[in-house]
Amino acid sequence: AGTGTEDTKAGGKGAPSALAVATNSALLRVFDPSTMACTAALAGHSGAILSLDAATGPNGEALVLTGSRDHTVRLWDLTPAAAAVASGRAVGGGAATTAGARCLAVGEGHVGAVAAVALAQRSGAPIAMSGGSDKVARVWDIAAALRLAAAAAAEAYTAAGVNPESDPAAAAAILIPVVPLPAKAAAVAHDKAVNCCAVAPNLTLGATCSGDRTARLWRLPDLIPAGVLRGHKRGVWAVAFSPSDRIIATAGGDKMIKLWSCDPNSGNGGSGNACLRTLEGHTGAVLSLCFISAGTQIVSSGGDGLLVLWGVRVGAAIATLDAHEDKAWALACDGDGVRIATGGADAKLTLWEDATAAAAEEEAKGLAAQAGAQQALSNAAASGQHEKAARLALKLNHPHALLTAVRAMMANPEHGDAALDSLAGAVKGKALHRFVAAIREWNANARHCDAAQRCLAALLRLRSLSDLARVPGARDTAAALRSYTQRHFARAGRLLRGTYLLDVALAGMGVLLDDEEGK
C-alpha cells in the first residue's frame, strides 16, 4: 500500500487537495481528504501497485509516479482529479474526476516487481528513482517524459481538430498515447530487493535501502556509488533525506531509526557517512518515515501500528499515536507535515492534522481567562467579598487564597458562619474535590486546623454522605481527617486540663475568689 499528497493552487500551500492511494490493486485511486471518499480510480497497470510518490511538476501539475508488480513504472498527471477535489466538484465513484487525469508515460526495464519509487520534490521534479525485486536501481528523466507527453498531446489535438483551451470537454475525450519514460541510468544496487529509494533536495544524491541490511548513496543522475550505510541488524525498510541538513534517516526491521551524516565526498564507506544517532521506541519493524518541520522532526510508522513523532535534536519520541490495528505500511506528508496520511494492513486510510497551533491558541485563551479570574479574585478579596473570593480561589485551585478567604469569613461574627455555610452548600464537582483536599491539608497543620474544622463541620451539616462519598479519594481523605482530628481533640483536652492547674495555683495564692466570697 502507498499514499501520496497532492498540493495544488486550488488547495493552497500546505493543504493537500487530494490523496493518491495505492492498494492491493492495479488501480491508482484518488481520495478526497475532506470526506475520505474515493473520487477516482485510474487503470493502466496490469499488476498490483506496490509503491507511489507525488510531486508538483514544472507547471504546477499534480504528478504521481507508481511502481507495480507488472515490472513497470508509470507517470501520471492527476491535476484534473486534484483540482476537482479541491473545488468540491468531485463525486464519490470517480465520475467527475477520472476525465482528464491520465497516464503520461510508462517506464520499462525492471525485470521484477517495482517496490520503490521516488520523485524529486523540488525544481519541478525533473528526475525520479525506482528499485525493486531485481535489486536494480534506475533513474528516470521526468522532464523529458513531460516534454514527450506534451508533444504527443499537441499532435493528438491537432489531428482531432480540437483546441483544448476553448473546448476542454472535447479535449478530455481524446485518447492521447502514452509515451516511453526515458531512463538516465541503471545499476545493481543491493544483494537483495530494493525496499525504498529517495532523492535528495538538491537532486545531486539518491539513496536506496534493502533487505541486505544496508542503505546506499548514489550520485545522480549517473548512479555513481557515493557511500554505504551499515549498522542495522535487519533489513532496511525506509530511507529519507533531511530537507535542511546533510542528514539521512533509515528505518529497519530491527525497530530502530538511524540518523546518518550525508557527505557526498566521503566515498564508499567513508568516515563522512557516520551514524549520528539511533532512535528507539517502536515495538515492531519501522516501515516508513518522513522528515517534517523543516527537518527538525521525523514522523514514522511501523509494524506495531503506531505513528511516532521524533525530535531530531533531542533524539527521543515526542508523541506516540495508535494509528492502525495492524501494520502501518504507508506514510505521506504534505509540505512541512501539517497533514499526514497513513495506510495500514487493517484496510484503513487515516488523515492526521498538526494541532500544535490550535493547542497554542487554546493555551493562550486559557492563560488569558486565568489572568482575568486572578484579577477578579484580587478585587473580591480587596473589596471584602470573601465568599466570592473563595469561589474564585477554588476555580483557580489556589489553596492559600482560599484559606485567606475562609479566615476572613471566620473573623466576621455577624455573617461569617452564613457565608461559610453558603460556600459549603454550593460547591460541587471539581470545586468540591478541591475544597475537600484543601480541608485535608489544613487539618494536618495545627496552625490551620481551626479553619479546617469549621469548613468540615459546614460540609457534614449541609451535604449528604452520598455527595461526599463521590469525591475522588473519599475513603483515604476521611481516614486522614479522622486521624488528625483525634490529635487536635487530644491536644485541646490537654490544654483544658492545664487551665484547671492554673486555677488551683491562683486560688492557692488568694488571687481567685470562689462564688460565695464574691457574693
Secondary structure in CASP SS format (residue, H / E / C, confidence):
PFRMAT SS
TARGET T0000
AUTHOR 0000-0000-0000
METHOD secondary structure of the structure
MODEL  1
A C 1.00
G E 1.00
T E 1.00
G E 1.00
T E 1.00
E E 1.00
D C 1.00
T C 1.00
K C 1.00
A C 1.00
G C 1.00
G C 1.00
K C 1.00
G C 1.00
A C 1.00
P C 1.00
S C 1.00
A E 1.00
L E 1.00
A E 1.00
V E 1.00
A E 1.00
T C 1.00
N C 1.00
S C 1.00
A C 1.00
L C 1.00
L E 1.00
R E 1.00
V E 1.00
F E 1.00
D E 1.00
P C 1.00
S C 1.00
T C 1.00
M C 1.00
A E 1.00
C E 1.00
T E 1.00
A E 1.00
A E 1.00
L E 1.00
A C 1.00
G C 1.00
H C 1.00
S C 1.00
G C 1.00
A C 1.00
I E 1.00
L E 1.00
S E 1.00
L E 1.00
D E 1.00
A E 1.00
A E 1.00
T E 1.00
G C 1.00
P C 1.00
N C 1.00
G C 1.00
E C 1.00
A E 1.00
L E 1.00
V E 1.00
L E 1.00
T E 1.00
G E 1.00
S E 1.00
R C 1.00
D C 1.00
H C 1.00
T C 1.00
V E 1.00
R E 1.00
L E 1.00
W E 1.00
D E 1.00
L C 1.00
T H 1.00
P H 1.00
A H 1.00
A H 1.00
A H 1.00
A H 1.00
V H 1.00
A H 1.00
S H 1.00
G C 1.00
R C 1.00
A C 1.00
V C 1.00
G C 1.00
G C 1.00
G C 1.00
A C 1.00
A C 1.00
T C 1.00
T C 1.00
A C 1.00
G C 1.00
A C 1.00
R E 1.00
C E 1.00
L E 1.00
A E 1.00
V E 1.00
G E 1.00
E C 1.00
G C 1.00
H C 1.00
V C 1.00
G C 1.00
A C 1.00
V E 1.00
A E 1.00
A E 1.00
V E 1.00
A E 1.00
L E 1.00
A C 1.00
Q C 1.00
R C 1.00
S C 1.00
G C 1.00
A C 1.00
P C 1.00
I E 1.00
A E 1.00
M E 1.00
S E 1.00
G E 1.00
G E 1.00
S C 1.00
D C 1.00
K C 1.00
V E 1.00
A E 1.00
R E 1.00
V E 1.00
W E 1.00
D E 1.00
I H 1.00
A H 1.00
A H 1.00
A H 1.00
L H 1.00
R H 1.00
L H 1.00
A H 1.00
A H 1.00
A H 1.00
A H 1.00
A H 1.00
A H 1.00
E H 1.00
A H 1.00
Y H 1.00
T H 1.00
A H 1.00
A H 1.00
G C 1.00
V C 1.00
N C 1.00
P C 1.00
E C 1.00
S C 1.00
D C 1.00
P H 1.00
A H 1.00
A H 1.00
A H 1.00
A H 1.00
A H 1.00
I C 1.00
L C 1.00
I C 1.00
P C 1.00
V C 1.00
V E 1.00
P E 1.00
L C 1.00
P C 1.00
A E 1.00
K E 1.00
A E 1.00
A E 1.00
A E 1.00
V E 1.00
A C 1.00
H C 1.00
D C 1.00
K C 1.00
A C 1.00
V E 1.00
N E 1.00
C E 1.00
C E 1.00
A E 1.00
V E 1.00
A C 1.00
P C 1.00
N C 1.00
L C 1.00
T C 1.00
L E 1.00
G E 1.00
A E 1.00
T E 1.00
C E 1.00
S E 1.00
G C 1.00
D C 1.00
R C 1.00
T E 1.00
A E 1.00
R E 1.00
L E 1.00
W E 1.00
R E 1.00
L C 1.00
P C 1.00
D C 1.00
L C 1.00
I E 1.00
P E 1.00
A E 1.00
G E 1.00
V E 1.00
L E 1.00
R E 1.00
G C 1.00
H C 1.00
K C 1.00
R C 1.00
G C 1.00
V E 1.00
W E 1.00
A E 1.00
V E 1.00
A E 1.00
F E 1.00
S C 1.00
P C 1.00
S C 1.00
D C 1.00
R C 1.00
I E 1.00
I E 1.00
A E 1.00
T E 1.00
A E 1.00
G E 1.00
G C 1.00
D C 1.00
K C 1.00
M E 1.00
I E 1.00
K E 1.00
L E 1.00
W E 1.00
S E 1.00
C C 1.00
D C 1.00
P C 1.00
N C 1.00
S C 1.00
G C 1.00
N C 1.00
G C 1.00
G C 1.00
S C 1.00
G C 1.00
N C 1.00
A C 1.00
C E 1.00
L E 1.00
R E 1.00
T E 1.00
L E 1.00
E E 1.00
G C 1.00
H C 1.00
T C 1.00
G C 1.00
A C 1.00
V E 1.00
L E 1.00
S E 1.00
L E 1.00
C E 1.00
F E 1.00
I E 1.00
S H 1.00
A H 1.00
G H 1.00
T C 1.00
Q E 1.00
I E 1.00
V E 1.00
S E 1.00
S E 1.00
G E 1.00
G C 1.00
D C 1.00
G C 1.00
L E 1.00
L E 1.00
V E 1.00
L E 1.00
W E 1.00
G E 1.00
V C 1.00
R C 1.00
V C 1.00
G C 1.00
A E 1.00
A E 1.00
I E 1.00
A E 1.00
T E 1.00
L E 1.00
D E 1.00
A C 1.00
H C 1.00
E C 1.00
D C 1.00
K C 1.00
A C 1.00
W C 1.00
A E 1.00
L E 1.00
A E 1.00
C E 1.00
D C 1.00
G C 1.00
D C 1.00
G C 1.00
V C 1.00
R E 1.00
I E 1.00
A E 1.00
T E 1.00
G E 1.00
G C 1.00
A C 1.00
D C 1.00
A C 1.00
K C 1.00
L E 1.00
T E 1.00
L E 1.00
W E 1.00
E E 1.00
D C 1.00
A C 1.00
T H 1.00
A H 1.00
A H 1.00
A H 1.00
A H 1.00
E H 1.00
E H 1.00
E H 1.00
A H 1.00
K H 1.00
G H 1.00
L H 1.00
A H 1.00
A H 1.00
Q H 1.00
A H 1.00
G H 1.00
A H 1.00
Q H 1.00
Q H 1.00
A H 1.00
L H 1.00
S H 1.00
N H 1.00
A H 1.00
A H 1.00
A H 1.00
S C 1.00
G C 1.00
Q C 1.00
H H 1.00
E H 1.00
K H 1.00
A H 1.00
A H 1.00
R H 1.00
L H 1.00
A H 1.00
L H 1.00
K H 1.00
L H 1.00
N C 1.00
H C 1.00
P H 1.00
H H 1.00
A H 1.00
L H 1.00
L H 1.00
T H 1.00
A H 1.00
V H 1.00
R H 1.00
A H 1.00
M H 1.00
M H 1.00
A C 1.00
N C 1.00
P C 1.00
E C 1.00
H C 1.00
G H 1.00
D H 1.00
A H 1.00
A H 1.00
L H 1.00
D H 1.00
S H 1.00
L H 1.00
A H 1.00
G H 1.00
A H 1.00
V C 1.00
K C 1.00
G C 1.00
K H 1.00
A H 1.00
L H 1.00
H H 1.00
R H 1.00
F H 1.00
V H 1.00
A H 1.00
A H 1.00
I H 1.00
R H 1.00
E H 1.00
W H 1.00
N H 1.00
A C 1.00
N C 1.00
A C 1.00
R C 1.00
H C 1.00
C H 1.00
D H 1.00
A H 1.00
A H 1.00
Q H 1.00
R H 1.00
C H 1.00
L H 1.00
A H 1.00
A H 1.00
L H 1.00
L H 1.00
R H 1.00
L H 1.00
R C 1.00
S C 1.00
L H 1.00
S H 1.00
D H 1.00
L H 1.00
A H 1.00
R C 1.00
V C 1.00
P C 1.00
G C 1.00
A H 1.00
R H 1.00
D H 1.00
T H 1.00
A H 1.00
A H 1.00
A H 1.00
L H 1.00
R H 1.00
S H 1.00
Y H 1.00
T H 1.00
Q H 1.00
R H 1.00
H H 1.00
F H 1.00
A H 1.00
R H 1.00
A H 1.00
G H 1.00
R H 1.00
L H 1.00
L H 1.00
R H 1.00
G H 1.00
T H 1.00
Y H 1.00
L H 1.00
L H 1.00
D H 1.00
V H 1.00
A H 1.00
L H 1.00
A H 1.00
G H 1.00
M C 1.00
G C 1.00
V C 1.00
L C 1.00
L C 1.00
D C 1.00
D H 1.00
E H 1.00
E H 1.00
G H 1.00
K C 1.00
END
